[in-house]
Each structure stands twice: as structure tokens, then as C-alpha cells.
Amino acid sequence: MRPLVATIDLAAIRHNYALAKRCAPGRQAFAVVKANAYGHGVREVVSALHDEADGFAVASLEEAAEVRAMHGTARILLLEGCFGADELPMAAHLGLDLVLQGVEQVEALLAASLSRPLNIWLKLDSGMHRLGLCADAVRQRFPSLRTAAQVAELNLLSHFACADERGHSLTEVQLECFLDLLDLDFDQRSLANSAALLMIPASHMDWIRPGIMLYGATPFADLSATELGLQPVMSLSAHLIAVREVAVGESVGYGAGWVAGRAARIGTVSCGYADGYPRHAPSGTPVLIRGHRVPLAGRVSMDMLTVDLTDLPEAVVGDAVELWGADLAVDEVAQAAGTIGYELLTKVTARVPRRYKA
Ligand SMILES: *Cc1c(COP(=O)(O)O)cnc(C)c1O
């Protein structure tokens, strides 16, 4: 077998979920498991949180059906609503909590005849300007939704654009916009993603929506997962499959872009961009071998990458290499590669086997 595996610590996910709940005492939580649970495997994550989670949140009907198959009673929130009126019967059949993110979705719902009424989450565009109705449209549509036969609970939801940047002025504007609608008689309200639920108690409302923090990564650029009390969940580990000496002036890898400035020892690692490791990670991005950070040297290839072992002479072929995990935060690798933990985790490809620790 190719020595590359993503080991996923399900106890750490439960720890992180419990932490989210402790941050917002008395509130309920939709555990966000879209995108195959941020790359961790939706079946295993839903099983791990089966008895704890108050609900789950997903991005499509297909994802919702997968969660429903594993959990007959959980509330399942469809974050972008139905992509067409033809999806409404299935949403009703699955008993979903349905977002209405635009007037077209509102009208489609009101025109539909459904097998049962649904819990509706009317989405307010409080300032992100991606999805949602503006405040006036929310007010205008509220009465007809309140009395509609298709609607069980009528709830209000919005999403922050900048909650990951502490003190950003837009966050305050969005919170105000949301609170301005408090006079409308919604049943439940939901506003906070991971960043907001960790930092902005005023945003907690009735339901929080933790995503990235469940997977042990930080939503913040300036605050680590460890500092937040989160436990790392995924360890991506490979092996050193070759080691060689290169002389001063010799190059390594595609494009011959890395050139040895001293006599160097180069290690080849069994992980590449076809596994989801970012191809744009520059030389210097750390990997972990024998507890030491070792820098990438040269371009990431499809199935392999190369590292400079010169300062770790004890490294030998067969050594374990952690690309990220318990001892090298995915956020640190993401920062070195100019991206965010979310992207690295969700992009681990299907050919990487997932192993689960209970
Ligand atoms: C993905 C998503 C979340 C979770 O966000 P995190 O930053 O991962 O906590 C919450 N709400 C909505 C609407 C989302 O799309």
C-alpha cells in the first residue's frame, strides 16, 4: 500500500463540539458537515456526533439525504435551500430545515404543495451580499410566510462575512441589522459560525453553526486552534520513500526551481497535489519528521514532494512524515501556503484512505 493516510480522531471532534456548546450555554447547535464533513467523512462524523448534536447542516439535498440515512430524527439544515422547485418534495420527504435565501425560493415554497410543513430559515442579507433577502424584503415577506401551510417553524438566519477578523466593523453592522428585526415574531434565530460563536456572545441567538472548529482548525489568522482549546482532528501522514545527496548548485524537482546553496540531503515524501497537498506551497513550508520541522524544497509534484533533510541527518527512508496533524497544525501549513485550513482539509482527495480513531 502507498504510505499515505489521513487519520481522523473522532473523540477530538466530540471534544470540539462540546467546546462549541460550552461557549454558548443553553443554545442548540447545527454541526456543519457539508463538503463530506470538511473532508473528514460525513458518515463517520455524523455517527460520532449522533447522540450529541442537536442538528446537522449541509450544502445540498444529496448531502442531506446522506445524513438523513444515518440519522432518522436529527434536524438537518439545508444551508443554501433548494436549488430548484423540483427539489422541494424531496426536502419535505426528508423533513429538512430549509433556508430560503432569495425571493425566488420564497415564492417557490409558497406555490408548492408539500407532504408536510417544513421548518423554514429565512435568510437575511445583513451585509455579506452573497445570499439572503434584505431587511425590507424580510419584513415584507414575513406575514405571508407566518401563515403559510408549507411552514412549520418560521426562523431567521444570517451569516457573517468577517467574523474571523476580530473587531472588523462589518461584523457590528451585520449584528445590528440582524437585531433590527427582533420585533418580528420568529420562532428561532441563528447567526454564529465558529468565529462568531467563539468571540461574539451577542451573536449566539438560539442556534449556533460550528463548522471549522469541529475539525480542530482555527477560523482566525491570529489565534491558533490550541489557544482556542481545540483538539486537532486530522493527521495526514506519509513516509520518506527516498533520500539522496545533492551537490552545491544542483537543482531539485520540476522546473529545477530549488537549487542547493550547500551540499544537501533531499528526502522524497509520498504525498503530492493529487492527494490534496497544495501545489502552490512554496519551498520552506514545514513538514514534520521525527518531531522536527523540515522545509519543502522544490515544487510539489502530483504524487510526491521533496524536503531538505540537511539539518536532520538522522532521517532515513521509511520515516513517518506528518504533512499536518497533532504536532503540526493544518493552519500553520495553510498559512505557509497562502491559504486557510478550510481549504487544505476539504481538498484531501478520495484516493487518500481515511482511518478512524474512536
Ligand atoms: C459553512 C457555514 C458555516 C460554518 O462556518 P465555519 O466558519 O466553518 O464555522 C456556518 N454557516 C453557514 C451559512 C455556512 O455556509
The ligand as a MOL file (V3000), in Angstrom:
LIG
                    3D

  0  0  0     0  0            999 V3000
M  V30 BEGIN CTAB
M  V30 COUNTS 15 15 0 0 0
M  V30 BEGIN ATOM
M  V30 1 C -20.1000 26.7020 6.2420 0
M  V30 2 C -21.0660 27.5370 7.0090 0
M  V30 3 C -20.9650 27.6470 8.4030 0
M  V30 4 C -19.7940 27.1000 9.1880 0
M  V30 5 O -18.7570 28.0470 9.1380 0
M  V30 6 P -17.3560 27.8130 9.9110 0
M  V30 7 O -16.5990 29.0490 9.6270 0
M  V30 8 O -16.7550 26.6050 9.2740 0
M  V30 9 O -17.7010 27.6050 11.3240 0
M  V30 10 C -21.9590 28.3300 9.0760 0
M  V30 11 N -22.9810 28.9170 8.3970 0
M  V30 12 C -23.0800 28.8680 7.0610 0
M  V30 13 C -24.2180 29.5380 6.3840 0
M  V30 14 C -22.1240 28.1880 6.3210 0
M  V30 15 O -22.2200 28.1540 4.9870 0
M  V30 END ATOM
M  V30 BEGIN BOND
M  V30 1 1 1 2
M  V30 2 1 2 3
M  V30 3 2 2 14
M  V30 4 1 3 4
M  V30 5 2 3 10
M  V30 6 1 4 5
M  V30 7 1 5 6
M  V30 8 2 6 7
M  V30 9 1 6 8
M  V30 10 1 6 9
M  V30 11 1 10 11
M  V30 12 2 11 12
M  V30 13 1 12 13
M  V30 14 1 12 14
M  V30 15 1 14 15
M  V30 END BOND
M  V30 END CTAB
M  END
